[in-house]
Amino acid sequence: MPRLLVTLIVLATATVAAAGCGNDGASSSDATSLVPARSLVYAEVTLRPEGDQKAAIEELISKFPGEGSAGDRIRRLMQQALAEEDSKLSYEDDIEPWLGDEAAFFMSGMSADGEDGDFAVLVATEDEEATVDAMEKDGDPRRREYRGHDLYVYEEEQAAAVAEGWFLVGTPRAVRTAIDTAEGDGEPIEDDDRYRETLAAAPDDRLGFIYMNMPAFLREVQGTAEGAALGALGRLFEEPILVTGDADEAGVRFEATVPKEIMRGFPVIAAGGGTAGELPADSWLAFAQPDLGRTIEGYVDMAGSALGGREFLEQQLRAATGLDLEEDVISWMGDWGVFVRGTSLDELGGAVVIETSDEAASGRFVDAIVRLMRENPTPGMRLGPLALGGGGEGVTLRRPDVPQPIHIFQRDGKVVAAYGDAAARDAIDPDQTLADSPAFQDAQEALGDGYAISIFVAIEPILALAESAGASSDADFQKAKPYLEPLAALVGGAREDGDLLRGVLALTVK
């Protein structure tokens, strides 16, 4: 790929992450007049932030190593990239003077094997002649004419052109498609009803967005072996998915808008019930979701459609374990969660916790798990009665190569599989919960109103665990550490909104 193309693609992606935009409405950019409606993916971002967005980005950037504003840092990054590529171009002299305030990306199709695709990056230009000069200066392209436009073709099947105030760079087919769309051949994405309806449901304040045209993806794979294997999963491709990005002083926030139907295909993606806050306060990983029975039901239905039907799976489970899928597995499972804690290998612990609505049924499930372990022992495994204060029904498993015991038991309306004595006790009744933790409270605030946390990952204790495990002597880790230390947490959640499911993932800073 020629140096200029590499530079501008890096520019577009770096700007999405670091510069943001000041878009304050649900409209999209003029790039949509060049992008075909049949595109599989369309994304856009404004390159120059304004107002509150700009202030938030500058505040976030200041917390990371380096000097200067976000624009200054990107300018140095681009100049460094050009220097490392031994380019003839200067970012300050050859690119920055004509660089506009918007960028976009689209993928118009995939190859038959699904490994490659036709794509193009679009960058607004304020001086088309200067843009052409930069194209001719870098990479020694071959110039051709296409529909009245100069098309510059580089090695490795890459091309560039200028059309309608936009610099286009990507695969030759995608660049030609953008020119065709601008010339009126084919429907542009700005006129596509489904695209406009999806965008209208998105949050107004955003850094940018990615629109995934799932129906177009489905058409692309129909007739292939992969498409035939989708089976019932094909229904997940019936509606588009939109992901928007936003930033404030707390961090960066991504919100996905998807049809609620997708919950049937991926039932683990559901509106949280707030149970993550009930897990132990020192957890650095906490994951919680409602109704595990419904989640398993969804996956059984999907797997059954591909493997001979639900009845076949029920027969296989009964033959292997003696359990009835509905009565002994699905029926009793309620809300569930997972937590992990510890900043050294010796302190590491955690548990899976499942609420039960029928202790007789969940007891049969635990008994079946224990029976399978007894029938299929591993070398060195010792399986004995539950060795845990406080009572309960279950077993304790020990291995000479595992520092702490593993407890599998039922108590106080919960089924627990825990690594470590302390984790087992706190899985039932922790002294302090995450809901009381300032870090968790900050993460909840960053997530936004109406969202209950489903996943919480605290960064600082993970770094401490990594160092205790030997990363302190790893040069690459030490190089990355200063950029990881300002991060506070990765947090996610979802909520239902009519026929839509809105999911949020936020990366917060200290």
C-alpha positions as CSV (number, residue, x, y, z in Angstrom):
1,M,0.0,0.0,0.0
2,P,1.5,3.5,-0.9
3,R,2.6,5.7,1.9
4,L,0.0,8.3,1.5
5,L,-2.8,5.8,1.8
6,V,-1.3,4.3,4.9
7,T,-1.0,7.8,6.4
8,L,-4.6,8.8,5.8
9,I,-6.1,5.6,7.0
10,V,-4.1,5.9,10.2
11,L,-5.2,9.5,10.4
12,A,-8.9,8.5,10.1
13,T,-8.7,5.8,12.8
14,A,-6.5,7.8,15.1
15,T,-8.8,10.7,14.9
16,V,-11.8,8.6,15.8
17,A,-10.1,7.5,18.9
18,A,-8.4,10.7,20.0
19,A,-10.0,13.8,18.4
20,G,-13.7,13.1,18.2
21,C,-16.2,15.5,16.7
22,G,-18.8,18.1,17.6
23,N,-21.8,16.6,15.9
24,D,-24.9,17.8,17.8
25,G,-27.6,16.3,15.7
26,A,-28.9,13.1,14.0
27,S,-27.8,14.1,10.5
28,S,-24.9,12.5,8.7
29,S,-22.2,14.1,6.5
30,D,-22.1,14.9,2.8
31,A,-20.0,11.7,2.3
32,T,-23.3,9.8,2.1
33,S,-23.9,11.1,-1.4
34,L,-20.9,9.0,-2.6
35,V,-21.6,5.9,-0.6
36,P,-23.7,3.2,-2.2
37,A,-26.9,2.1,-0.2
38,R,-25.9,-1.5,-0.5
39,S,-22.7,-1.0,1.5
40,L,-22.0,-3.5,4.2
41,V,-20.5,-1.0,6.6
42,Y,-20.6,2.8,6.7
43,A,-18.8,4.9,9.4
44,E,-18.2,8.6,9.7
45,V,-16.5,11.0,12.1
46,T,-15.8,14.8,12.2
47,L,-12.1,15.5,12.4
48,R,-12.3,18.8,14.3
49,P,-14.0,18.8,17.7
50,E,-16.0,21.8,18.9
51,G,-17.5,23.0,22.2
52,D,-18.0,20.5,25.0
53,Q,-16.8,17.6,22.9
54,K,-13.5,19.4,22.2
55,A,-13.0,20.3,25.9
56,A,-13.8,16.7,27.0
57,I,-11.3,15.3,24.5
58,E,-8.6,17.7,25.5
59,E,-9.1,16.8,29.2
60,L,-8.9,13.1,28.5
61,I,-5.8,13.4,26.3
62,S,-4.0,15.5,29.1
63,K,-4.2,12.4,31.4
64,F,-2.0,10.3,29.1
65,P,1.8,10.6,28.5
66,G,2.8,13.3,26.0
67,E,2.5,17.1,25.6
68,G,0.2,19.4,23.7
69,S,-3.4,19.2,22.6
70,A,-5.1,16.3,20.8
71,G,-4.4,18.1,17.5
72,D,-0.7,18.6,18.3
73,R,-0.3,15.0,19.2
74,I,-2.0,13.7,16.0
75,R,0.2,16.1,14.0
76,R,3.3,14.7,15.5
77,L,2.0,11.2,15.0
78,M,1.3,11.7,11.4
79,Q,4.7,13.3,10.8
80,Q,6.4,10.4,12.5
81,A,4.4,7.9,10.4
82,L,5.5,9.7,7.2
83,A,9.1,9.8,8.4
84,E,9.2,6.1,9.3
85,E,7.8,5.3,5.8
86,D,10.5,7.4,4.2
87,S,7.8,9.4,2.4
88,K,8.3,12.4,0.2
89,L,5.4,14.0,2.0
90,S,5.3,16.4,4.9
91,Y,2.1,16.3,6.9
92,E,2.4,20.0,7.8
93,D,3.1,21.1,4.2
94,D,1.4,18.5,2.0
95,I,-1.7,17.2,3.9
96,E,-2.8,19.5,6.7
97,P,-3.4,22.6,4.5
98,W,-6.2,20.8,2.5
99,L,-7.5,18.5,5.2
100,G,-11.2,19.1,5.8
101,D,-13.3,18.5,8.9
102,E,-15.0,15.2,8.1
103,A,-13.9,11.6,7.3
104,A,-15.9,8.5,6.4
105,F,-15.4,4.8,5.6
106,F,-17.4,2.2,3.7
107,M,-17.1,-1.4,2.7
108,S,-19.1,-2.2,-0.4
109,G,-18.5,-6.0,-0.7
110,M,-16.5,-9.0,0.3
111,S,-14.6,-11.5,-1.8
112,A,-16.0,-15.0,-2.4
113,D,-13.9,-16.5,0.4
114,G,-14.8,-13.7,2.8
115,E,-11.1,-12.8,3.5
116,D,-10.9,-9.6,1.6
117,G,-13.3,-6.8,0.9
118,D,-13.8,-3.6,-1.2
119,F,-13.5,-0.5,0.9
120,A,-12.7,3.1,0.7
121,V,-11.8,6.0,3.1
122,L,-13.3,9.4,2.3
123,V,-11.6,12.5,3.7
124,A,-13.1,16.0,3.0
125,T,-10.7,18.3,1.2
126,E,-10.7,22.1,1.2
127,D,-8.3,22.3,-1.8
128,E,-8.7,19.6,-4.5
129,E,-5.6,20.8,-6.4
130,A,-3.4,20.5,-3.3
131,T,-4.9,17.0,-2.7
132,V,-4.0,16.0,-6.2
133,D,-0.5,17.3,-5.8
134,A,-0.1,15.1,-2.7
135,M,-1.3,12.1,-4.5
136,E,1.1,12.6,-7.4
137,K,4.0,13.2,-5.0
138,D,3.6,10.0,-3.1
139,G,4.0,6.4,-4.3
140,D,4.5,7.0,-8.0
141,P,0.9,6.1,-9.1
142,R,-0.3,5.4,-12.5
143,R,-2.9,8.0,-13.6
144,R,-6.1,6.9,-15.5
145,E,-9.3,8.6,-16.4
146,Y,-12.6,7.3,-15.0
147,R,-15.9,9.1,-15.8
148,G,-14.1,12.5,-16.0
149,H,-12.1,12.0,-12.9
150,D,-8.4,11.3,-12.5
151,L,-8.0,7.8,-10.9
152,Y,-4.6,7.2,-9.4
153,V,-3.7,3.5,-9.2
154,Y,-0.9,2.3,-6.9
155,E,0.7,-1.0,-6.3
156,E,-1.0,-3.7,-4.2
157,E,-4.4,-3.0,-5.8
158,Q,-5.0,0.4,-4.2
159,A,-6.4,3.6,-5.8
160,A,-7.1,7.2,-5.0
161,A,-9.2,10.0,-6.6
162,V,-10.8,13.3,-5.8
163,A,-14.5,13.7,-6.3
164,E,-17.2,16.2,-5.1
165,G,-14.8,17.7,-2.5
166,W,-13.7,14.4,-1.2
167,F,-10.4,12.5,-1.3
168,L,-11.1,8.9,-1.9
169,V,-8.6,6.1,-1.1
170,G,-9.1,2.4,-1.1
171,T,-9.5,-0.6,-3.4
172,P,-10.0,0.4,-7.1
173,R,-13.4,-1.1,-7.2
174,A,-14.6,0.8,-4.1
175,V,-13.2,4.1,-5.4
176,R,-14.9,3.6,-8.7
177,T,-18.1,2.7,-7.0
178,A,-18.0,6.0,-5.0
179,I,-17.5,7.9,-8.2
180,D,-20.3,6.0,-9.9
181,T,-22.6,6.9,-6.9
182,A,-21.6,10.5,-7.1
183,E,-22.4,10.5,-10.8
184,G,-26.0,9.2,-10.1
185,D,-25.5,5.5,-10.8
186,G,-27.2,3.6,-8.0
187,E,-28.9,4.7,-4.8
188,P,-26.7,6.6,-2.3
189,I,-26.9,5.6,1.3
190,E,-28.4,9.0,2.2
191,D,-31.5,8.1,0.3
192,D,-31.9,4.6,1.9
193,D,-35.0,4.5,4.2
194,R,-33.6,1.9,6.5
195,Y,-30.3,3.8,7.0
196,R,-32.2,7.0,7.8
197,E,-34.6,5.3,10.2
198,T,-31.7,3.6,12.0
199,L,-29.8,6.8,12.4
200,A,-32.9,8.7,13.6
201,A,-33.0,6.4,16.6
202,A,-29.4,7.1,17.6
203,P,-28.2,9.4,20.4
204,D,-27.9,13.0,19.1
205,D,-24.6,13.8,20.8
206,R,-21.9,11.6,19.4
207,L,-18.3,11.5,18.3
208,G,-19.2,9.5,15.2
209,F,-20.9,6.2,14.3
210,I,-20.6,2.9,12.6
211,Y,-23.6,1.6,10.6
212,M,-23.6,-2.2,10.0
213,N,-26.0,-3.2,7.2
214,M,-26.8,-6.7,8.4
215,P,-29.4,-7.4,5.6
216,A,-26.6,-6.6,3.1
217,F,-24.2,-8.9,4.9
218,L,-26.9,-11.7,4.7
219,R,-27.3,-11.2,0.9
220,E,-23.5,-11.3,0.6
221,V,-23.2,-14.7,2.2
222,Q,-26.4,-16.3,0.8
223,G,-25.6,-19.2,-1.5
224,T,-22.2,-19.9,0.2
225,A,-21.5,-22.7,2.5
226,E,-21.2,-20.3,5.4
227,G,-24.6,-18.8,4.6
228,A,-26.3,-22.2,4.4
229,A,-24.8,-23.0,7.9
230,L,-26.5,-19.9,9.4
231,G,-29.8,-21.6,9.7
232,A,-32.0,-19.9,12.3
233,L,-29.2,-17.4,12.9
234,G,-30.1,-15.8,9.7
235,R,-32.9,-13.9,11.5
236,L,-30.1,-11.9,13.3
237,F,-29.3,-10.3,10.0
238,E,-32.8,-8.9,9.4
239,E,-32.1,-5.4,10.8
240,P,-29.1,-3.0,10.8
241,I,-26.9,-2.3,13.9
242,L,-25.7,1.1,14.8
243,V,-22.8,2.0,17.2
244,T,-22.2,5.6,18.2
245,G,-19.3,7.1,20.1
246,D,-19.3,9.9,22.6
247,A,-16.8,11.5,25.1
248,D,-17.0,13.4,28.3
249,E,-14.6,14.1,31.2
250,A,-15.1,10.6,32.6
251,G,-14.0,8.8,29.4
252,V,-15.2,7.4,26.1
253,R,-18.6,5.9,25.7
254,F,-20.0,3.6,22.9
255,E,-23.7,2.9,22.5
256,A,-25.1,0.2,20.2
257,T,-28.6,0.3,19.0
258,V,-29.9,-3.1,17.9
259,P,-33.3,-4.8,17.4
260,K,-34.6,-6.6,20.4
261,E,-34.8,-9.7,18.2
262,I,-31.1,-10.1,18.5
263,M,-31.6,-11.1,22.2
264,R,-33.0,-14.4,20.9
265,G,-29.8,-15.1,19.0
266,F,-27.5,-13.8,21.7
267,P,-29.5,-14.0,24.9
268,V,-26.6,-13.3,27.1
269,I,-26.9,-9.7,25.7
270,A,-29.8,-8.5,27.8
271,A,-30.8,-5.6,30.0
272,G,-29.0,-6.0,33.3
273,G,-30.9,-6.4,36.6
274,G,-28.4,-4.6,38.8
275,T,-27.0,-7.7,40.4
276,A,-23.4,-6.9,39.5
277,G,-23.4,-4.5,42.4
278,E,-24.2,-7.4,44.8
279,L,-20.8,-9.1,44.1
280,P,-17.8,-8.6,46.4
281,A,-16.4,-5.1,46.6
282,D,-12.8,-6.1,45.7
283,S,-13.8,-7.8,42.4
284,W,-11.8,-6.5,39.5
285,L,-14.0,-8.5,37.1
286,A,-17.7,-8.7,37.7
287,F,-20.3,-9.9,35.2
288,A,-24.0,-10.3,35.9
289,Q,-27.1,-11.1,33.8
290,P,-30.7,-11.9,34.5
291,D,-32.3,-15.3,33.9
292,L,-29.6,-17.8,33.0
293,G,-32.4,-20.3,32.2
294,R,-33.6,-18.1,29.4
295,T,-30.1,-17.7,28.1
296,I,-29.6,-21.4,27.9
297,E,-33.0,-21.8,26.3
298,G,-32.0,-19.5,23.6
299,Y,-28.7,-21.3,22.8
300,V,-30.4,-24.7,22.9
301,D,-33.0,-23.5,20.3
302,M,-30.2,-22.2,18.1
303,A,-28.0,-25.3,18.5
304,G,-31.0,-27.5,18.0
305,S,-31.9,-25.9,14.7
306,A,-28.4,-26.8,13.4
307,L,-28.0,-30.2,15.1
308,G,-31.2,-32.1,14.4
309,G,-33.6,-30.4,16.7
310,R,-34.1,-29.6,20.4
311,E,-35.3,-33.2,21.1
312,F,-32.0,-34.6,19.9
313,L,-30.0,-32.3,22.3
314,E,-32.3,-33.3,25.2
315,Q,-31.7,-37.0,24.5
316,Q,-27.9,-36.4,24.4
317,L,-28.0,-34.6,27.7
318,R,-30.1,-37.3,29.4
319,A,-27.8,-40.1,28.1
320,A,-24.6,-38.3,29.3
321,T,-25.9,-37.0,32.7
322,G,-29.3,-38.4,33.5
323,L,-30.7,-34.9,33.6
324,D,-33.9,-33.6,32.0
325,L,-33.0,-30.4,30.2
326,E,-36.1,-28.5,31.2
327,E,-36.8,-29.7,34.7
328,D,-33.2,-30.2,36.0
329,V,-31.4,-27.4,34.2
330,I,-33.4,-24.6,32.7
331,S,-36.3,-24.4,35.1
332,W,-34.5,-23.4,38.3
333,M,-31.8,-21.1,36.9
334,G,-32.4,-17.4,37.7
335,D,-30.0,-14.4,37.8
336,W,-26.4,-15.2,37.6
337,G,-23.0,-13.6,38.0
338,V,-19.2,-14.1,37.8
339,F,-16.5,-12.4,39.8
340,V,-12.7,-12.5,39.9
341,R,-10.4,-10.8,42.4
342,G,-6.9,-10.7,43.7
343,T,-3.8,-8.8,42.7
344,S,-1.3,-11.7,43.0
345,L,-1.5,-15.3,42.0
346,D,-1.6,-16.4,45.6
347,E,-4.6,-14.1,46.3
348,L,-6.5,-14.9,43.1
349,G,-10.0,-16.1,43.6
350,G,-13.5,-16.0,42.1
351,A,-16.8,-17.7,41.6
352,V,-19.8,-18.3,39.4
353,V,-23.1,-17.7,41.3
354,I,-26.5,-18.8,40.1
355,E,-29.8,-18.1,41.9
356,T,-32.1,-21.1,42.1
357,S,-35.9,-21.0,42.3
358,D,-36.1,-24.8,43.0
359,E,-33.4,-26.2,45.3
360,A,-34.5,-29.8,44.6
361,A,-33.9,-29.4,40.9
362,S,-30.7,-27.5,41.3
363,G,-29.6,-30.2,43.8
364,R,-30.0,-32.8,41.1
365,F,-27.9,-30.7,38.8
366,V,-25.1,-30.4,41.4
367,D,-25.2,-34.1,42.1
368,A,-24.9,-34.8,38.3
369,I,-21.9,-32.6,38.0
370,V,-20.2,-34.3,41.0
371,R,-21.0,-37.8,39.6
372,L,-19.4,-36.9,36.3
373,M,-16.3,-35.7,38.1
374,R,-16.1,-38.9,40.1
375,E,-16.5,-41.0,36.9
376,N,-13.9,-39.0,35.0
377,P,-11.2,-38.1,37.5
378,T,-8.0,-36.3,36.5
379,P,-4.5,-37.2,37.7
380,G,-4.0,-35.9,41.3
381,M,-7.6,-34.9,41.8
382,R,-9.1,-35.4,45.3
383,L,-12.9,-35.0,45.6
384,G,-14.4,-35.0,49.1
385,P,-17.3,-33.6,51.1
386,L,-17.8,-29.9,51.2
387,A,-15.1,-28.4,53.4
388,L,-16.5,-25.0,53.9
389,G,-17.9,-23.4,57.1
390,G,-21.5,-22.3,57.1
391,G,-23.1,-25.5,55.7
392,G,-24.5,-26.3,52.3
393,E,-24.6,-29.3,50.0
394,G,-21.8,-30.0,47.6
395,V,-18.1,-31.1,47.3
396,T,-14.6,-29.7,47.6
397,L,-12.0,-30.5,44.9
398,R,-8.3,-30.3,45.5
399,R,-5.3,-30.7,43.2
400,P,-1.6,-30.6,44.1
401,D,-0.9,-28.1,41.3
402,V,-3.8,-25.7,42.2
403,P,-3.0,-23.5,45.2
404,Q,-6.6,-23.2,46.5
405,P,-9.6,-25.6,46.7
406,I,-12.5,-25.5,44.3
407,H,-15.9,-25.7,46.0
408,I,-19.1,-26.7,44.2
409,F,-22.2,-26.4,46.4
410,Q,-25.7,-25.1,47.0
411,R,-26.7,-22.8,49.9
412,D,-29.2,-20.1,50.7
413,G,-30.9,-20.2,47.3
414,K,-27.7,-20.1,45.3
415,V,-25.6,-22.6,43.4
416,V,-21.9,-21.7,43.5
417,A,-18.7,-22.9,41.9
418,A,-15.8,-21.0,43.6
419,Y,-12.0,-21.0,43.6
420,G,-10.8,-20.4,47.1
421,D,-12.4,-20.5,50.5
422,A,-12.8,-16.7,50.8
423,A,-14.4,-16.4,47.3
424,A,-16.8,-19.3,48.2
425,R,-17.9,-17.5,51.4
426,D,-18.3,-14.1,49.8
427,A,-20.2,-15.5,46.8
428,I,-23.0,-16.2,49.3
429,D,-22.8,-13.1,51.6
430,P,-19.9,-10.6,51.0
431,D,-19.0,-8.2,53.8
432,Q,-19.0,-5.3,51.3
433,T,-20.4,-5.2,47.8
434,L,-19.3,-3.5,44.6
435,A,-22.3,-1.2,44.9
436,D,-20.5,0.4,47.9
437,S,-17.3,0.8,46.0
438,P,-16.5,4.4,44.7
439,A,-14.9,2.9,41.6
440,F,-18.1,1.0,40.8
441,Q,-20.2,4.1,41.5
442,D,-18.1,6.2,39.2
443,A,-18.5,3.5,36.5
444,Q,-22.2,3.5,36.9
445,E,-22.3,7.3,36.5
446,A,-20.3,7.0,33.3
447,L,-22.6,4.4,31.9
448,G,-25.6,6.8,32.0
449,D,-29.1,7.0,33.2
450,G,-31.3,3.9,32.8
451,Y,-28.4,1.4,32.5
452,A,-27.6,-1.2,35.1
453,I,-24.0,-2.5,35.0
454,S,-23.7,-5.9,33.4
455,I,-19.9,-6.1,33.2
456,F,-17.3,-4.2,35.2
457,V,-13.5,-4.5,34.7
458,A,-11.2,-2.5,37.0
459,I,-7.9,-1.7,35.3
460,E,-5.5,-1.0,38.2
461,P,-5.8,-4.4,40.0
462,I,-5.3,-6.2,36.7
463,L,-2.0,-4.3,36.1
464,A,-0.9,-5.2,39.6
465,L,-1.8,-8.9,38.9
466,A,0.1,-8.8,35.7
467,E,3.2,-7.4,37.4
468,S,3.1,-9.9,40.1
469,A,2.9,-12.6,37.5
470,G,6.1,-11.4,35.8
471,A,5.1,-8.6,33.5
472,S,7.3,-6.2,35.5
473,S,10.3,-7.6,33.6
474,D,8.6,-7.5,30.2
475,A,9.8,-4.5,28.1
476,D,6.7,-4.3,26.0
477,F,4.5,-4.2,29.1
478,Q,6.6,-1.5,30.7
479,K,6.3,0.5,27.5
480,A,2.5,0.2,27.5
481,K,2.0,0.7,31.2
482,P,2.1,4.5,31.3
483,Y,-0.8,4.5,28.8
484,L,-2.8,2.0,30.8
485,E,-2.3,3.5,34.2
486,P,-4.7,6.5,33.6
487,L,-7.5,4.1,32.8
488,A,-10.0,3.4,35.5
489,A,-12.5,0.8,34.3
490,L,-14.3,-0.8,31.3
491,V,-18.0,-1.0,32.1
492,G,-21.0,-2.1,30.1
493,G,-24.7,-2.5,30.3
494,A,-27.9,-2.6,28.3
495,R,-31.6,-1.5,28.5
496,E,-34.7,-2.1,26.5
497,D,-36.2,0.8,24.6
498,G,-39.4,-0.3,22.8
499,D,-38.4,-2.6,20.0
500,L,-34.8,-1.7,20.4
501,L,-32.0,-2.9,22.8
502,R,-29.5,-0.2,23.7
503,G,-26.1,-1.4,24.9
504,V,-23.4,0.8,26.3
505,L,-19.7,0.2,26.7
506,A,-17.6,2.9,28.5
507,L,-13.9,3.2,29.0
508,T,-13.3,5.5,32.0
509,V,-10.2,7.4,33.2
510,K,-9.1,8.3,36.7
